[in-house]
Amino acid sequence: RPHAFPLKTRLAAMELARLRQWSFRLALITICCVAISTPWQWGSGFGTSTASLIFTIWALTLSLATALLLTLQPRGAVLFAVASKFVLAVVIVLLWSFRNAAGDVNRGGPYAEDTDVPCAILAAVECVLWLLCCLQTDRILIERASVLGNTFGWIRTKNMLRTIWYFEALMAPIAAVFVLGFLIPRGSQLDRILHSIGVFGGIAFALAHTSICVAALPLFHVPVRSLRSAARSSWGRELCEERPALILVAHKQFVALVVSMCCELGQCLGTVMLGVGKQGVFGFHPLVILFFFVALDSLANIILVLAVSGALVPISPQGDALFEADRQRSEKQKCRAAAYQACADKQWQETVEALAHRGFTLGKLLDFYKQLPRVMPHFSPDIHTTNDVVRQAIIPQSADQKCALSVKMMGGKKLRPQNMVTHNWSNLFRDLVAAIVADALHESTFSLIAYLLDSDMAALERMLGSKALETSYWVCAFSVNQHQSICASNPTQAVDPKTGVEHSVCACGADVYFNTTPPLRSDGASILCQMNKFDDMMAFLSATDPEFAQVIAIDRGFGLFNRAWCVAELAAADNMGMRQHLKLASRGALREAESARHLRDLDVATMQASRPEDVKEILAKIPDVSAFNNHLQELLFGDQGLFDRCRHFDVLEQAAEVGKLALFADTIHKCSRSIDDSPP
């Protein structure tokens, strides 16, 4: 989600245009350097010499690295990895141009018959840069593999990969001792000692480098296998059609890893043969075999970095516009925060702040959902709404303490939420929970998550991990004290949709406070009522936490946009400069929303609320209803509006996305095998 980037990251991304300009110049300089440093004999043996073949491979590596810097705009660790390969390729192309001209693959190396100082310096730099590039490539691979490991619950594999990388990093300086042999007299005792140490470190480094690919291969194979199996079913084909880019990414990652692993095995073979003094194979010296596979490995590693990092997936053409829109939102938030003033009425402000500290963690919400069938035995995820759960589970569960259920869930501990959830009480409760889980997983749709909530909660919790389970939320159903608002009455005589029995009322006897219940503020608003303080609470949390965000859980029928409180919260969050994350059932629902006529004709004056007085209070705060309606349309459907941002969703952590998609596919495939072959 481009709009979810930290501001520093967004500003850094804008500097890449300047880098691309310099890349053009650097490419021209490289070509000139190669031409100048290559003697005239360069072309004479091009078709036959081994040095020419290795030179050609490195020239391809240089060309690929240059092209990537110019066109794909890599970011962060990927940018560093590609830039390092570019510098390494420049150095080695210069070195091998000399070796190719002389027809000597050892020129400048420890096995050369005579010392060539320029080539020796280039060879020493090459060795150090190559070690650093391998470490960087493996680090990127391990980071992506770790995400997959967390998703699949393969913690031992993830930890093993990290351990191998630490060992590889430890061997790198030992292998670098080999470099000193390039610069000291040949045949001396010190030369032999340094050579032995360097070869030992080089063998250990090459084995560790290869082991990382071998150990990571099963992790990258799981998505390919799972998605291939899923594609045989109707729901699997639907899944593949909805996210074709991710399916392609899974295959690219696996193929790139296999190619890289084969090159590293050859490189490892050459290193071992060189260390034990073998004469080589097919008439080639071990050093030639090593140089050949090092060149191939470097070329394969660039492709591998691109595949596992997601840089091969095109960036949305509206990416810069989204960055700019988010910058403006951030500036708006800073201005609103600077202008924020607490209410002069101390008791009113105390109620606002008490309400603002009733967050709960996602882990506690999932615990509640798992216990729901025990509290509400007839609970049916496909039927019961949030209103049903509030009446038959949330209110009864908190009746003993006459408090908001979030207080009881957190053991009385106050917790500031990181996110506020705007939702419709007529939405399925399961879908509300799924939308919140989708936010924690950085997913924009929740239909697959809704399926896993009822079929494999354990798999879903593994996907989330401990950090995501600690993400905190504020949901009115849990965070408002229902015993001071609705528990004592059922004015609409709502019934349970499954049993047909009217919802019972609570006999807790707690004092109830509505919009005009005394004590009153000077403007006639109830001081102790909680339902009339949502705007104040949002303003307080946004002003004191710039990362406070709004999660918009849209029901499958888009009824949220006909609820006055929900629309008021959308507009208030936008006015405060809060981040807003839209959660829809599926990408198909997004297309349906954009073509829905009733969403294009939204009018706040015709919207509904549970209590008529709420509608009157909301309308009283809107000086110009027509202007508000126009602003609402712009907020939803305008350029960089909520639906537009959701449509241009860019996958940043594609390893995580591919892993989650594979786990969804694998889990649903196992569950549906025993039931039927229908989509969730």
Secondary structure as GFF3:
##gff-version 3
##sequence-region A 1 680
A	DSSP	three_ten_helix	2	4	.	.	.	ID=ss1
A	DSSP	alpha_helix	7	14	.	.	.	ID=ss2
A	DSSP	alpha_helix	16	37	.	.	.	ID=ss3
A	DSSP	three_ten_helix	40	43	.	.	.	ID=ss4
A	DSSP	alpha_helix	50	71	.	.	.	ID=ss5
A	DSSP	alpha_helix	76	102	.	.	.	ID=ss6
A	DSSP	alpha_helix	117	152	.	.	.	ID=ss7
A	DSSP	alpha_helix	155	176	.	.	.	ID=ss8
A	DSSP	three_ten_helix	177	182	.	.	.	ID=ss9
A	DSSP	alpha_helix	189	230	.	.	.	ID=ss10
A	DSSP	alpha_helix	234	242	.	.	.	ID=ss11
A	DSSP	alpha_helix	244	276	.	.	.	ID=ss12
A	DSSP	alpha_helix	286	309	.	.	.	ID=ss13
A	DSSP	alpha_helix	319	339	.	.	.	ID=ss14
A	DSSP	alpha_helix	346	356	.	.	.	ID=ss15
A	DSSP	beta_strand	360	361	.	.	.	ID=ss16
A	DSSP	alpha_helix	362	375	.	.	.	ID=ss17
A	DSSP	alpha_helix	386	389	.	.	.	ID=ss18
A	DSSP	pi_helix	390	394	.	.	.	ID=ss19
A	DSSP	alpha_helix	395	398	.	.	.	ID=ss20
A	DSSP	alpha_helix	405	409	.	.	.	ID=ss21
A	DSSP	beta_strand	419	422	.	.	.	ID=ss22
A	DSSP	alpha_helix	429	440	.	.	.	ID=ss23
A	DSSP	alpha_helix	447	455	.	.	.	ID=ss24
A	DSSP	alpha_helix	457	469	.	.	.	ID=ss25
A	DSSP	beta_strand	472	475	.	.	.	ID=ss26
A	DSSP	alpha_helix	476	479	.	.	.	ID=ss27
A	DSSP	three_ten_helix	482	484	.	.	.	ID=ss28
A	DSSP	alpha_helix	534	544	.	.	.	ID=ss29
A	DSSP	beta_strand	549	553	.	.	.	ID=ss30
A	DSSP	three_ten_helix	559	562	.	.	.	ID=ss31
A	DSSP	alpha_helix	564	575	.	.	.	ID=ss32
A	DSSP	beta_strand	579	583	.	.	.	ID=ss33
A	DSSP	alpha_helix	587	595	.	.	.	ID=ss34
A	DSSP	alpha_helix	597	600	.	.	.	ID=ss35
A	DSSP	three_ten_helix	604	606	.	.	.	ID=ss36
A	DSSP	alpha_helix	612	620	.	.	.	ID=ss37
A	DSSP	alpha_helix	625	637	.	.	.	ID=ss38
A	DSSP	alpha_helix	642	647	.	.	.	ID=ss39
A	DSSP	alpha_helix	654	673	.	.	.	ID=ss40
###
